[in-house]
Every structure is written in C-alpha cells, then in structure tokens.
Amino acid sequence: MLSYDVCECGAPLRRMERPTPKPKGSEVLLKIKAAGVCHSDLHIWDGYYELGGGKRLQLLERGIKLPLTMGHENVGEVVAVGPDAKGVKVGDVRLADPWMGCGECMVCKRGDENLCLKLRNLGVFTNGGYATHMMVPHPRYLFEIGDLTPEQAAPLACSGVTAYGALKKIDPEVLHDQKIVIIGAGGVGLMGVALAKAMGGKGTIVVDIDPVKREAAKKAGAVATVDGKAADAVQQIKDATGGGAWAIIDFVGSSSTAQLGVDSVMKGGKLIIVGLFGGEVTVPTPFFPQRAMTIQGSYVGSLTEMKELLDLVHRTGQPPVPIATRPLDQVNETLTDLRNGKIVGRVVLTPAE
C-alpha cells in the first residue's frame, strides 16, 4: 500500500510504501476512494496548537506518534474483513467515522466516544486516509452512504458532523425562531450554514474576513454576511439580530473571533467555540451572571450524531458546499493552499486506481 505520512512536523509529507495490512478480529480494511483535507490537519502537520500568550500545546506530548498518515474524512470500499467483523462485506462502500474512543469507559458507554480520554481517532492517533488503504477497528464505525458519491460523503465525517454537533447544542426553538451567527466560512462553516437550513433554521449570518468566502456563504444559504475586520462588526451583528445573537458558533476559534462572539452575544445567549485556530480570550467574570451568557465548547460529533446527520442528508439532499477533487499525490500542495486560504469549501483527495 501507498501512503503520505508526516515524518517530521512542518516538513512535507513523505511518500511511503509498506505491505498492505490484513484485518484481524473485528477489523475491516478499506481501499480509500475519497479523503477530505481538513484545516485541523494543519495543526497536526505543524505539531502544535497555539494557546495564546506565547504558549503552545505540543501534539507529540498528547500521544500523537510519527510517522503518521493523516486524513480523517474518509470513504472507502471494503476489500477484506476480519473473522469477527459482522454487518459488512467485501465490495461495500462505507464512510468511516474517525472519532473513536476506548469503548469501555463511562464516556464511551454513554455514547460519546468522541470525548473519550483515550482517543484512537483515525488520521490523528492512528493512521488515516491519505493512503490507498486504511484499517478500521470495528464495523460500528462504518456507515452506508446511500446515493451520495464518495467525494460528497467524505467531508461529512468531520466537516459535516462537527457542524451538526455544534448546531445540536443550540436550543431548537432558538434555531427555528432566531437568526444565528456563524463565524468562519471555511469548509466547516459553510457546512454549518447548509445544515442549519436543512434543520429548519430561520437563517444564518456569516462573519468572515475573506470576501470570496462571504460570497460562498451566501450561495450556501446565509441570509447576510459581515466582514469580521470591519470596525463596526459587532454593531452589524447586533443590527442584523435585533440587539445581539441568541446563538453564535465560532468555527475559527482565534482570540479575535472568540472576543467578537463574546461582544455580540445576547443576554442569555450562547457562544459555541469549535475552531482550533488558537489563542486566548479574557472575559470579566461578572459578565457570566450579569449577561447570563454561556460559552461552550463543541468537539466533532458522536456516532449517534453521525447517523442522524446521514439521515438528514438523505432526506434533504447534499449540502451545497463546494467540493473539489485532487489526486492523492497533490496532498502537500493542497495542505499549503489550505494554509494560505486558497481553498473555498473542501478538497477531497482521490487515490489513483
């Protein structure tokens, strides 16, 4: 099999060849048909998250080991199954949910494997889909994609379920009756715009500093956009929401975007931070009781939310998010383009047959 691996943080991914593994026990071997490129891969590639104040969280200290095959948005064809793998067969095309825990702790048993303290996430802690083949430890992580193409389905494994998981943290009455604010019109933000509409949302106001991405947000269904660099961005948000937003989802997660969210949220409202750009924000503690505000984190989504998302997409149609395909051997160029803000929507890598 062929893969492109992070062998040194910050260095170009290296083309690697190794024997194609054979599944044991409940394992399932997929031949990759589509692998989405996600912004969080840039952090893994760099080897750290920015914590603000000159501090960094080094990923190698979190248990990530090199060499690593990244890629956590994957659809593949089942080409081999272990003797204990039930419910899938050779020839099936499946989306692989990458957010895997230990399966044994209280967090996993309540259905939140994505929040397990012993994560085994594909493309993060175990080898992912920037490759011709990928091993999945159990069929429960594999989902049928119906009439979606592999390229359409792959981004749902992260971009889709991350946006859906964040939207689920908004009170349904707020989602249906109030315009919500989405900060960041990258691949996940655009997915959030489309899914909010599919979920019956009243409308989304999208904040982004890039005019091209603001235009993409309008095409995805946003009712209004705001330039995040504008001196009156907070006032524009308040004007568009009738005094402040009841719900804001920050898909960037920088110091400036988090501060914008704090400044723009309504009394009794909620700011949900999803993005991992990095930084820090200071909030006076009296704001919490005086404004009755909630600041909540949201990390990808659960297996249940993955199933719900696919059911939603099958009912309402593929979210109108731009998807471009490139061959696997362009992975380094694609990551560089993503870092430089040259990608609108998602790029999906497709290994050569």
N, C-alpha and C positions, 0 to 999 in steps of 0.2 A: 504494500500500500504506500501511498504518497501523502505527505502532509507538509504544511508550512508552519514551523514552530518558532516560538520565542525562546531563543537560547541565551540571549543576553538582553536585559532590559534596555530599551531605547535603540537597539541595533535592528537592522532589517530582519524580518522573519526568514528563517533558513529552510530551504527545500530539503526534506528528509525522506529517506526510503527505509522501510522496515517490513518484516513479514506481516502479512495480514493476520490479525488475531482470530482465534477460533473460540466461539462462545462456550461457556461452561455454565452449569446450573440454570439459573433463570435469565442469563444474558441473551441479548439479541444484537446481532451485527447488522448495521445499516450500511448500504452503499449510498453515499451522500448525493442528493440530487440538487439541493439548494441550501446555501449557508448565508444568512444575513450578516452584515457587518454593522456592529453596534458601537455607539460612542463609548460605552464602558470598556470596550476592548482597548481603547487608547490608554486608559488608566493602567490596565494590566500590562500593556506593552511598555509603558513608562516605568511601571513598578511601584507606583505610589498614588495616594490621594492627597490633595492639598487640604490641610486642616486650618489654614489661616495663621497669622502671626508668625510665619516662617516655619511652622511645624508641618510635618508630613507623616502619613501613615504608610509605612513600608509594607507592600503586599507580601514580600517574601517572609516577613515576620508573622503574617497571618496564616501561613501554611501553604501558600502557593509555591509550587516547586517547578524548576526549569530542568530540561526543556518542557514547554507546554504548547499543545495545539489549542489555540483559541477557537472561538466560534460557538455561540450558544443559541443561535436561531437556525435550527436545522430540520430539514425534511429529507428522508432517505427511504430507499427500498430495502425491505428485509431480504437479506441474502443468506442468513444462517441463524439458527436458534439453538439455544442450549436445551438439554433434555427436560428441564423443569419450566421452560417458558411456555405459558399457556395463553391462548387467545390471539396469537399472531402466527402467520405462516409465511414462508418464502414467497416473495412476489408482492406482498402488501406494501403500500406506500404510506408512511406514517410521519406525523410531526412528533419530534422528541421534546417533551417538557424537560428543560435543563435544570430546574430548581429542586435539587434532591438533597434530602437530609439523611439522618441515620435510620429513620423509620421506626425507631424504638423509644425515643424519649417522649415526654409528655407533650411537647410542642408538635412533634410529628403525629402523634396519636390523635391530637385534636384536629388534624388536617392541615397544619401549617408547616409543611416540610421546608418551605422557602425561608422560614425563620429559625430553623434548627441551628444549634451551636456547632454542629459537626457536619458542615455542608460538604456535599460532593458534587457541586454544580458542574455540569458539562461545559467545557471550554474555559473553566476558571480553576477548579481544583482537580478535575480530571480532563482528559483530552477530549476536545470538541470537534467541530465540523469543518475547520479549514483543512480538509483532507478528503481523500477518496472514500474512506471508511471510518466508521465510528461505532464504538461499543456502548450499548445502553444496558444498565444492570438488571432491569426488570420490565416486563411488558406494561406495567401500570403507568409508565411514563410515556407511552406511545398512544397517539390519538389519530383517528381517521380524519382525513381532510376533505372528504366528500368530493364535490366538483371543483374545488379550488386547485389551481396549479401548484406545484411545489414552490415556485417563486412567490406566489401570492400568500401561501400558507406560512412559509418560514418566518417572516417577521412577527407573526402572531405569538411565537414562542417567547419573545421578550418585549419588543415594542408594543405588541397588542396586549398581552396580559399585564404588563406594567401599567399601561394607561388604564386598562379596565379595572385593575386592582385599586388604583388611586380614585377613579370615579366612583367605585363602590363605597368609598369612605365618606362620600357626600350624602347627606340626608336625601332620600329620594324626592321628598317634597321640595327641597331647595333646588335639586337638579331640574325638576319639572316646572317649577314656578319662577325661578330666578335665573338671570344670565350669570354664568360662571366665568371666571378668568383663568386662562391658561397662559403661563409664562414659558416661552420657548417653542418655536415652530420647527424643531428638528423632526427626526423620524418618529419619536415617541409623542411629541407634542401634536403633530399632525394626526397621528393615530387617535390621540385623545379627543381632538375636535370631531373626527368622524364618528368615534364610538359614542361620544356624548349625544350626538344627533340620533344615532341608532337606538340609544337607550331612552329616547323620548325627552331629551333635554330641551329647555326653552331656547338656549343659544349660548355660544361661546364668544368671548372677547379675547383675542390672542395678542400677547405682547412679545415682540422680538425686535432686535436691533437691525436685522437684515431685511431690506425692502423686498427682496426676492422671496424670502421665506414668509413674509407677511402676505404676499400675494398668493403663495401656495396655500396658506391658511384659509384665505377667502375661498379658494377653489375647493378646499376640503369641507367648507361649510361654516366658517366663522362668520358671525354677523357684524363684527367690527374688529379692527386691529389698532394697536398702539405701538409707536416707536419707543422702545424701552430707554433710549438715550435722550428722549425729549425732556426738557427741563420741567414740563408740567405733566409728566407721565402719570403721576399719582392722581392729579386732578382730572385728567382724561378718563382714568378708570372710574373714579367716583362719579363723574358726569354720566358715563355710559351705564353704570349700575344703579344710579339713583341714590348716591350717597356713600357707596362702599360696597365691596363684593361680599356676598354671603359665603362664597367658597372660591378659593384660589388654589390652583395646582401649579407648583413650580417644577417644571421639568428640566431646569438648568441646575439650580442648587448652588449658585455662587453667592458671595457676600452681597453683591448689589441686587440680585434678583430676590433673595430672601428678604432684604430690607424693603424692597418695593412691595413685596407681599404683605409684610407687617404694616406698612404705612397705608395700604389700600384696603385692608380687610374691614368689614363692617363690625360694629359691636355685636358680639355673639357669633361672629363668623369663624371660619376655619381656614387655615393655611396648611396645605399638604405639600411637603417637600419630598420630591422624588429624585431630582437630578443629583449627580455626584461630581459636578464641576469642581467644588471645593471652595473653602473659605470659612468665614465665621460671621456671626451677626450678634449684636448686643441688643437685648430687649429689656427695658426697665421692668422690674418685677411688678410694680403697681399696674402696668398695662394688662396683666392677665386678669386680675379681678375687676378693674375698672372698665375694661373693654370686653370682659367675658370671652376673650379670644382663645382659640385652640390652635396650637401648632403641632402638627402630627407628621410623622414620617410614614412613608409607604415604600416597601421593597418588593419589587416584581409582583408575583401572584401565586396563589396556591393551586394545587391540582384541581380543586373544585372550581376555582375561577377560570382555569384554562378550559375546562369542559363547558362552563357557562358561556365563555367568550366564543368558542367554536359554534355552539348552538345559536348564539346571537348572530354571528356572521352568516351562518347557513340560512337563517330566517330573513335577514335584512340585506345581505349582499356584501361583497368585498368592500372594505373601507376604501374611499377614494384617495389613497396616499400614493404618490409617485414611487414606482419601483423600477429600478434599472438593473440589468444583469451584466456581469463581467465574468470572464474566465478566472478560475482559481489562481492561476499564476500571476494575476494582477493584484494580489492581495496587498502587497506593500504599497503600491501606488494608490490603491483605494483607501487604505488607512491614512496615508498622507493627505489625500484630498479631503477626507472627513475631518481631519485635524484643522485644515485650512479653510473649512466652511464652504467647500465647493460642491457638496452633495446636498440635494434637496430631496427629502423623503428617505428612501432606503436603497442601498446597493446590495444585491444578492449575488454571491459567488456561485458559479456552476462548474464543478469539475468536468474536465473533458471525458467523454466516454472511452 
